């Protein structure tokens, strides 16, 4: 049976690169001197020189394990407050677009990006974010135009990597093969890429790994991902790494490596809980540790009708607690918002399960 890798959608993958100008950030956790002191533990973003810089720091850190719910909320509140006095500030509009994208308010995000002029320092990042949102919406031609607009305002390899990522979504497997080969060549030959910052290199490594995984080249995918420490990468990077390990029938490694990372985070990310629960199912763990936590989180999402996590909910009802009707419902909800090839595969899986069950019911007795 052919293995499938269901990585996080590229709406999450792009995060590793969107802050083109890297900002240093310090964080610490308070540990009481007395064992009798009861406290809560959370990561603290260091104070910055200006409110705008604080928003940038919050957003830069928000894609790390366990920090999204806290930091996106803080960044959103502060950005909205600043926009009250500077409603047309391009930098604030760019931050607001990133926040809207995280919550899957894609049309709102695109509208905010229109307020970032070509002369602004965030223009290249705005174009890249725009391309990613259009890609997620299935508007491939528009996404590629946004990639090409990067020519002249960013390094050539950035525009090329953006366009190749779009090309890989064309539907034909040959596009994946071609995009992967071209991006590999680009990375190997581009002198500018060799001297770029870590965030940019990590972004490309993640694209290469996903393209390799789509071809079933799982060991090559791991090779690309091994370039960076898993303790210091975004959630999307960790989810892709876990998907590749599961495709290689290595659930124990997911539990042993990803488990401690998630355990030490401030809170749990749905995508990572899902991979840990899947690993428990593959190993037939008698004392499940992560599955109950995922179930609790899914129940909360269902109560809130949280469409932003439709992918995780659909996979939960496909692979963890089978419920064909709920799986199909949430796969359809996800498809309304995201139309990448991974979203299409998820919908097809849910439809196959649903219709196979219906055919079984229709079969006459004794057949």
C-alpha positions as MATLAB code, in Angstrom:
seq = 'XXXXXXXXXXXXXXXXXXXXXXXXXXXXXXXXXXXXXXXXXXXXXXXXXXXXXXXXXXXXXXXXXXXXXXXXXXXXXXXXXXXXXXXXXXXXXXXXXXXXXXXXXXXXXXXXXXXXXXXXXXXXXXXXXXXXXXXXXXXXXXXXXXXXXXXXXXXXXXXXXXXXXXXXXXXXXXXXXXXXXXXXXXXXXXXXXXXXXXXXXXXXXXXXXXXXXXXXXXXXXXXXXXXXXXXXXXXXXXXXXXXXXXXXXXXXXXXXXXXXXXXXXXXXXXXXXXXXXXXXXXXXXXXXXXXXXXXXXXXXXXXXXXXXXXXXXXXXXXXXXXXXXXXXXXXXXXXXXXXXXXXXXXXXXXXXXXXXXXXXXXXXXXX';
ca = [
       0.000    0.000    0.000;
       1.384    3.377   -0.969;
       2.246    5.604    1.943;
       0.638    9.026    2.176;
       2.168   12.058    3.816;
      -0.346   14.630    4.969;
       1.775   17.575    5.960;
       0.456   20.868    7.234;
      -0.925   23.045    4.442;
       1.443   25.589    2.978;
      -0.520   28.313    4.675;
       1.496   27.223    7.673;
       4.707   26.313    5.900;
       5.353   29.876    4.752;
       5.761   31.094    8.323;
       9.411   30.145    8.499;
      10.222   32.827    5.960;
       7.816   35.728    6.341;
      10.057   37.714    8.683;
      12.790   38.538    6.185;
      14.532   40.776    8.679;
      15.307   38.530   11.616;
      14.836   40.007   15.095;
      16.540   38.553   18.154;
      14.224   37.455   20.917;
      14.792   36.253   24.432;
      12.461   34.144   26.532;
      12.567   32.731   30.008;
      10.388   30.717   32.378;
      10.078   31.595   36.082;
      11.061   28.824   38.494;
      10.120   29.401   42.159;
      12.763   29.030   44.826;
      10.349   27.208   47.116;
       8.662   23.943   46.174;
       5.581   25.152   48.049;
       5.048   28.037   45.654;
       2.316   27.338   43.082;
       2.772   29.144   39.799;
       1.887   28.849   36.130;
       4.699   28.559   33.595;
       4.734   30.371   30.265;
       7.231   31.807   27.849;
       7.722   35.558   28.083;
       8.625   37.779   25.154;
      11.274   40.301   26.129;
      10.283   43.944   26.267;
      11.076   45.829   23.086;
      11.818   49.411   22.225;
       8.504   50.146   20.523;
       4.968   48.702   20.293;
       5.548   47.858   16.611;
       8.679   45.944   17.440;
       6.793   44.050   20.125;
       4.162   42.984   17.570;
       6.959   41.764   15.289;
       8.503   39.783   18.144;
       5.184   38.224   19.088;
       4.443   37.175   15.511;
       7.958   35.870   15.002;
       7.607   33.630   18.041;
       3.961   32.650   17.556;
       4.698   29.825   15.120;
       6.808   27.950   17.683;
       5.254   24.973   19.524;
       2.676   25.931   22.131;
       2.785   29.686   21.568;
       0.218   30.392   18.843;
      -2.892   30.834   20.991;
      -1.188   33.222   23.381;
       0.969   35.296   21.058;
      -1.433   35.737   18.151;
      -4.009   37.055   20.567;
      -1.547   39.509   22.097;
      -0.291   40.603   18.684;
      -3.843   41.116   17.419;
      -4.888   43.221   20.418;
      -1.804   45.420   20.220;
      -2.017   45.847   16.438;
      -5.676   46.859   16.605;
      -4.871   49.394   19.312;
      -2.060   50.932   17.251;
      -4.247   51.073   14.138;
      -6.703   53.311   15.975;
      -4.190   56.150   15.782;
      -2.444   55.064   12.551;
      -5.114   53.321   10.428;
      -3.061   53.404    7.209;
       0.315   52.388    8.608;
       1.720   49.834    6.076;
       3.679   47.915    8.667;
       0.664   47.515   10.939;
      -1.495   46.468    7.983;
       1.100   43.829    7.103;
       1.020   42.509   10.675;
      -2.767   42.506   10.607;
      -2.689   40.497    7.369;
      -0.423   37.881    8.978;
      -2.799   37.593   11.910;
      -5.833   37.288    9.605;
      -4.035   34.592    7.608;
      -3.398   32.576   10.752;
      -7.111   32.594   11.558;
      -7.955   31.649    7.926;
      -9.551   35.005    7.183;
      -7.868   34.985    3.797;
      -9.891   37.644    2.001;
      -9.357   40.037    4.891;
      -5.636   39.312    4.797;
      -5.436   40.029    1.061;
      -7.308   43.298    1.577;
      -4.851   44.425    4.263;
      -1.872   43.564    2.053;
      -3.114   46.067   -0.534;
      -2.121   48.761    1.953;
       1.582   47.843    1.744;
       3.149   49.980   -1.037;
       6.121   48.882   -3.205;
       8.353   51.393   -1.435;
       7.821   49.814    1.994;
      10.389   47.513    3.594;
       7.748   44.798    4.099;
       6.676   44.792    0.450;
       8.612   41.642   -0.480;
       7.215   39.799    2.542;
       3.742   41.082    1.662;
       4.044   39.679   -1.860;
       5.201   36.336   -0.526;
       2.329   36.193    1.950;
      -0.098   37.162   -0.812;
       1.243   34.382   -3.046;
       0.814   31.854   -0.248;
      -2.768   32.872    0.506;
      -3.725   32.735   -3.172;
      -2.043   29.330   -3.400;
      -4.091   28.036   -0.479;
      -7.247   29.355   -2.138;
      -6.419   27.429   -5.304;
      -5.826   30.591   -7.348;
      -2.589   29.349   -8.870;
      -2.260   31.849  -11.729;
      -2.702   34.790   -9.351;
      -0.281   33.224   -6.867;
       2.378   32.854   -9.551;
       1.920   36.490  -10.609;
       2.598   37.526   -7.043;
       5.762   35.398   -7.031;
       6.963   37.055  -10.224;
       6.352   40.486   -8.703;
       9.141   39.626   -6.279;
      11.609   40.058   -9.128;
      13.493   43.258   -8.529;
      12.428   43.613   -4.892;
      14.077   40.451   -3.533;
      16.791   37.967   -4.451;
      16.138   36.006   -7.657;
      16.152   32.674   -5.855;
      13.319   33.800   -3.557;
      11.035   34.608   -6.479;
      12.042   31.342   -8.144;
      11.393   29.245   -5.039;
       7.999   30.884   -4.661;
       7.068   30.161   -8.283;
       8.306   26.560   -8.120;
       6.189   25.952   -5.025;
       3.147   27.137   -6.975;
       4.071   24.996   -9.998;
       4.164   21.900   -7.795;
       0.448   22.381   -7.081;
      -0.619   22.048  -10.712;
      -2.126   18.615  -10.101;
       0.153   16.537  -12.330;
       2.842   14.592  -10.464;
       5.338   15.625  -13.127;
       5.092   19.196  -11.840;
       6.196   18.020   -8.411;
       9.156   16.148   -9.898;
      10.194   19.113  -12.044;
       9.783   21.685   -9.266;
      11.810   19.564   -6.867;
      14.645   19.081   -9.347;
      14.730   22.763  -10.281;
      14.667   23.943   -6.677;
      17.501   21.554   -5.785;
      19.566   22.936   -8.655;
      18.730   26.494   -7.634;
      19.885   25.902   -4.061;
      23.088   24.199   -5.136;
      24.080   26.852   -7.665;
      22.853   30.080   -6.106;
      25.675   31.878   -4.333;
      23.127   34.273   -2.825;
      21.260   31.368   -1.229;
      24.429   30.110    0.404;
      24.808   33.416    2.241;
      21.170   33.931    3.214;
      19.839   33.833    6.765;
      18.686   30.753    8.635;
      14.972   31.526    8.359;
      15.168   31.665    4.580;
      17.203   28.463    4.366;
      14.739   26.692    6.665;
      11.847   27.834    4.481;
      13.459   26.307    1.385;
      14.450   23.135    3.238;
      10.826   22.640    4.219;
       9.602   23.108    0.650;
      12.207   20.623   -0.608;
      11.241   18.108    2.069;
       7.556   18.317    1.241;
       8.187   17.955   -2.497;
      10.419   14.941   -1.831;
       7.779   13.368    0.429;
       5.106   13.795   -2.231;
       7.244   11.609   -4.491;
       7.707    8.972   -1.799;
      11.347   10.017   -1.323;
      11.019    9.957    2.440;
      14.689    9.514    3.291;
      15.549   12.473    1.094;
      12.828   14.466    2.819;
      14.380   13.656    6.197;
      17.765   14.675    4.855;
      16.429   18.126    4.015;
      14.748   18.459    7.409;
      17.836   17.290    9.308;
      19.610   20.546    8.495;
      17.960   22.205   11.506;
      17.466   21.282   15.156;
      13.905   20.151   15.813;
      13.905   21.973   19.131;
      14.041   25.318   17.335;
      11.692   25.055   14.350;
       8.047   26.032   13.648;
       5.064   23.749   14.217;
       4.667   23.164   10.465;
       8.265   21.911   10.247;
       7.719   19.477   13.140;
       4.442   18.228   11.672;
       6.079   17.510    8.322;
       8.964   15.710   10.042;
       6.471   13.582   11.972;
       4.469   12.775    8.826;
       7.608   11.558    7.078;
       8.578    9.413   10.079;
       5.094    7.879   10.141;
       5.339    7.149    6.417;
       8.592    5.318    7.177;
       6.848    3.281    9.900;
       8.823    4.982   12.674;
       6.109    5.973   15.175;
       8.401    5.276   18.134;
      10.775    7.967   16.924;
       7.909   10.448   16.710;
       6.918    9.655   20.287;
      10.483    9.784   21.575;
      11.540   12.978   19.786;
       8.369   14.993   19.287;
       6.793   14.001   22.594;
       9.278   15.837   24.836;
       9.165   18.931   22.609;
       5.385   19.121   22.905;
       5.448   18.303   26.616;
       7.805   21.193   27.341;
       5.795   23.730   25.337;
       3.461   26.229   26.998;
       0.404   24.558   25.464;
      -0.450   21.849   22.956;
      -0.799   22.384   19.208;
      -3.570   20.377   17.543;
      -1.373   19.392   14.595;
       1.346   17.968   16.848;
      -1.119   16.229   19.164;
      -2.599   14.561   16.079;
       0.800   13.199   14.975;
       1.524   11.887   18.470;
      -1.882   10.204   18.662;
      -1.342    8.644   15.230;
       2.002    7.327   16.475;
       0.327    5.738   19.482;
      -2.149    4.015   17.173;
       0.635    2.696   14.959;
       2.499    1.268   17.941;
      -0.715   -0.075   19.510;
       0.190    1.563   22.821;
      -1.867    0.026   25.616;
      -1.590    3.116   27.805;
      -2.313    5.945   25.412;
      -0.931    9.263   26.592;
      -1.567   11.633   23.713;
      -4.823   10.322   22.269;
      -6.950   11.399   25.266;
      -5.428   14.863   25.079;
      -6.221   15.089   21.388;
      -9.776   13.866   21.998;
     -10.271   16.560   24.608;
      -8.965   19.204   22.203;
     -11.156   17.972   19.335;
     -14.228   18.118   21.566;
     -13.435   21.746   22.338;
     -13.042   22.504   18.619;
     -16.380   20.857   17.892;
     -18.136   22.859   20.596;
     -16.695   26.066   19.160;
     -17.345   24.979   15.564;
     -13.718   25.875   14.923;
     -13.348   25.806   11.139;
      -9.715   26.929   11.364;
      -8.852   23.406   12.580;
     -11.051   21.521   10.116;
      -8.083   19.559    8.750;
      -7.146   18.145   12.148;
     -10.778   17.378   12.998;
     -11.318   15.520    9.714;
      -8.167   13.460   10.204;
      -9.191   12.669   13.775;
     -12.457   11.157   12.534;
     -10.643    9.322    9.742;
      -7.668    7.898   11.617;
      -8.175    8.133   15.385;
     -11.888    7.735   16.129;
     -13.491    6.658   12.833;
     -16.744    8.424   12.043;
     -17.274    8.584    8.294;
     -20.033   11.204    8.386;
     -18.113   13.603   10.615;
     -14.914   12.999    8.664;
     -16.604   13.915    5.391;
     -18.343   16.931    6.919;
     -15.110   18.430    8.244;
     -13.140   17.528    5.125;
     -15.722   19.510    3.141;
     -15.476   22.416    5.594;
     -11.710   22.393    5.147;
     -12.070   22.330    1.352;
     -14.171   25.472    1.474;
     -11.159   27.345    2.858;
      -8.108   25.503    1.535;
      -7.596   23.911   -1.860;
      -4.052   22.574   -1.862;
      -3.402   19.060   -3.113;
      -3.198   17.831    0.497;
      -6.656   19.239    1.156;
      -7.933   17.485   -1.959;
      -6.452   14.156   -0.847;
      -8.095   14.572    2.552;
     -11.482   15.179    0.943;
     -11.029   12.203   -1.388;
     -10.144    9.941    1.541;
     -13.245   11.018    3.432;
     -15.428   10.519    0.357;
     -13.961    7.081   -0.295;
     -14.738    5.971    3.259;
     -18.262    7.371    3.085;
     -19.175    5.889   -0.281;
     -17.527    2.543    0.429;
     -19.713    2.231    3.516;
     -22.807    3.144    1.501;
     -21.999    0.506   -1.127;
     -21.609   -2.109    1.596;
     -25.046   -1.262    2.956;
     -26.562   -1.571   -0.547;
     -25.158   -5.087   -1.095;
     -27.852   -7.821   -0.885;
     -27.597  -10.218    2.021;
     -25.325  -13.180    1.405;
     -23.051  -11.394   -1.045;
];
